[in-house]
């Protein structure tokens, strides 16, 4: 086991954080990494790692842009 260290506590690697992040994502699929970080009290980099690396969530849908409507006019 690692010895106690001074400095910032390592809270993001606890078992609760990935499950809390998963619950947030499943509640609102359009939530951002920034919002997850704020809700969990962790950095955006750590939140990104939780979402993408640990939980395996990736962006699957992109917002449509106005350029697609121009095809209908033609």
N, C-alpha and C positions, 0 to 999 in steps of 0.2 A: 504494500500500500504506500502511496506517496505521502511524504511528510507534509505537515501544515506549512503553508507559505503565506507571507504577507502580500497585500495588494488586493486587486479585484477578486471577488469570489467567483468561482466557476459555477454559475447557475444554469447556463444554457445547455450544459451537457447532462443535466439530470433527466431521469426517465419521464418526468411530467411535461417538460417543454415540448417534445415532439408530439405528445398526445394532445396537449393544449393547442398547438398549431394545427394539428389535423382537425380538431373540433371547430376551430375558427374557419378553416377552409371549407369544411363540409357544410357549415352554416351559411357561408356566403362565398360562392365560387369565384366571385369577381374581386375579392379582397386583395390588396397589394402587399408586397413584402414589407413595405414601410408601415402599413397598418398593423401587420402581425407583430413587427418589432416593437411598436408602441404598446400594443396590448400585453405583450409578454415581458416588456421591460428589458429587452436585449438589443444588441446592435443590429443594423440592417444586414450586415455581412453574415452574422450568425443566423439571423432569420432566413436569409437566402439559402445558407447551407442546410438548415433544417428542412426547408420546403423542397429544395431540389435534390440534395444529396442523400439525406436521411429518409425523407418521406417519399421521394420519387415523383413529386408533382411537377408538371411542366405545363407551360401555357399551350393549350390545345385549340383555342379559338381566338381569332383576331377580330377587332372591330372592323366593320365595313367602312370604306371611305366613299366620298361622293363621286369619285371617278367612275364607279360601277354603274351609276345611274345614267351616264352619258350613252351607254350601249343601248339603252331602251329607246332613246330618241332617234337613233339612226334608222 
